[in-house]
């Protein structure tokens, strides 16, 4: 799970990072947390966004709009000291609001809602490097096979599994995956743009569609 905090208050940023880090690891097996004060430096490639509405040099609401344009599945939690901005932020459909003046209580509420949200999701479990790994099916961007090695690609990490592509797809048990070539199967939830010969994922990676798979991909994409 990739999480980002965007706030121009450095002291709050450091404190909130520690708070999120200790809490999120109780919910998710794999957690990566980044933090930014400058919106120009951060990539739009996260699962959960903790975003200050009232940034000095930027408008948090417009930033949230750009995030949603890039990834409609992104969860945005506004964190603000300006309570009067809460209603104007509803237009970007945030997951939740946390008021800095009521941080502890509302952060716990946000955690509860996140747990409920992700408990409704499907997971894929497997052994990796002598560990038992459990990841959200929605977090898988695509699968790529090379000889007997299949790479499972998420935003947070790439896992290399010694299993055939078809076997992994069968174990995932999700209709959200479509094979686009002999080597690639993609999660349609992460397709940002579809063209005749290629697809663009929401991490801005392009994958080619194999000739033998074009008809099936086209049929699936127009549903």
N, C-alpha and C positions, 0 to 999 in steps of 0.2 A: 504494500500500500504506500503510494507516494503522497506526501502531505506537504503543503507549503503555507507559510505564514507571511503575510505582506502587511507591514506596518512601519511607519516612519519614526515611531517612538522606540529608540534602541533599547532603553531599559525595560520597557514593556515587552519588547520582542524577545529579549533574552529570558525573561521570567516566564513568558507564555510558552516558549519553546520547551523549557524544562517540564512545565506542567503537562503539555501535550505528549511529550516523549514518555513520561512515566505512565500516563494513562492509556495511550494507544497500544502500547506493547502488551497490555492485558487483553486487548480485543483482537489484534492481528498478529500473525506469526512473523511477517516480514514488514518492517516499517522504515521508511526513509523520510526524514523531515528536513526541509530546506527553509531558509528564511531570507527575506529581501526587504530592503528599505527603498530601493530604486526599481520602479516597475520596468524600466528600460532594459534591465539585466535579466529578467526572469523569463523562462520558457513556459508556454502554456501547455504543460504536459504533466499534470498531476490528477490525482483522484479526488482529494479533498482540499479545498481552499479556505483558509481562515483569512479574511480580508477586511482591513479597516475601510470603512466607508469614506471617511473624511481625511484623505491624505493631503499633505501640504501641496505637492506639485501635481497630483492626479485626482481624478474622480473615481472613487471605488465602485460606484454604480456602473459607470461606463466600462471600467475594466472587467467587471462581472459580465457585462453584455458581450465583450470580446471573448471571454472564457467560454461562455455558452455557445457562441458561434463556432468556436474551435472544437468544442467537445460538449455535446448536449447532455452527456451523462455525468458531467462534473458536479460535485456537491460543493456548494458555496455557503459558507457560514460567515455572515458579517459580524465583525467585532467592532463596536463603536462606543464612543463617549458622547456622541450627539444623538440623543434619543429622538429628536425631531426629524431625523433623516430616515427613520425606520420605514415609514409608510411609503416614501418615495422610492425606496429600494425594492418594494414588492414586485415591481414590473419585470425584474430579471429572475423572479421565482427562486429566491435563495432557499436553502435547506432549513436554515435556522438563523436567529439573531442572538448575539451575546452582547449585553451591555457591560461595558467595563466597570461601571459602578456596582454591578451585581454579578461580578465575574464568577465567583466560586459556584454559586447556586445554578446559574444559567449554563455554565460549562458542564456541570454534572448532568443537566437536562439534555444538553447536546450529545453527550456521550451515550446516554440511555437511548436517544432517538437513533443514533448511529448504529448501536448494537441491534436495535429492532429492525432497522433498514437492512443491515447486512445479514441478519439471521434469516431473512426471507429469500436470500439469494442462494444459488447453488454453488457448490465448491468442488474442486478437484484435488484429491489427496494422492500423494506418492512419496516414496522414499528417495532421499537425495543426500549424498555425502553423509551417510549413516544417521540421517535425521528424518523425521516424519514431517513432511511439508503439506500444508493445507492452504490453498489459495482460492480466491474467488474466480469462478469461471469468467465473469465479466472482466476481470483484470487481464485475461490472456488476450494479447493483441493478435498474434498469429503463431502458427507452428511451421517449422522448416526442417526438412529431412535432408541429410547428407550421408549417403551410404547407410550405415546401421544406426546413425546418431540422429535423433530428432531434438531440435531446439525448441523449447517452449518460451516464448518471448512475452514479457510483461514490461511495464514502464520501470518497475523497480529492479528487475533482475532477469537474466536469461538462464534457464535451466537446460542442461544437456542430458537427455534421457536415452538409454540404450533400448529403445523400443521402436517398432515400426509406426509410421504416421497413422495408419488406419487403426491400429490397436489403441493408440492414445485418444484418437477421436471417438472411438467406441467407449472408452472409459470415461471421457468427459461427459457424455450423454447430454449433449445440448444441440438444439436445432439452429443455434446461432452461428454455427461454423459451416463454412462452405469451402470445398477444395477448389483452388483456382489454377493449380498446375500440379505436376507430378511431385513437386517438392514443397508446395505451400498450401496450407489451409488457414483461412482468416476468420476472425470474429466479425460478423457483419455489423455489430454494434460500434466497431471502431473504424468503419469505412467512412472516410470523409468525402471522397469523390470517386465516382466510377466512370471509367472510360472503356472504350471497346477493347483495348489491348492491355490495360493496367488499372490498378486501383490505388488510391492514395489513402493511407491510414491517418488517423488523427494525431499520430506522432510525426507526421510529415514524411513518412517513409513510403516509397513507391514499390509495389510488387507487380511483376508482369503476369498476365493471364495466359496460360498455355492454350495453344490452338484447339486441342481436344476438349478443353473445358469451357470455351467461350459461350457456347449455347446454354449450358447449364447455369453459368454465372449470370448471363443476361436474363434468363428466365427468373432466377431468384431475385435479382436486383429490381425488377419491375413489379414485384409483388407488392 
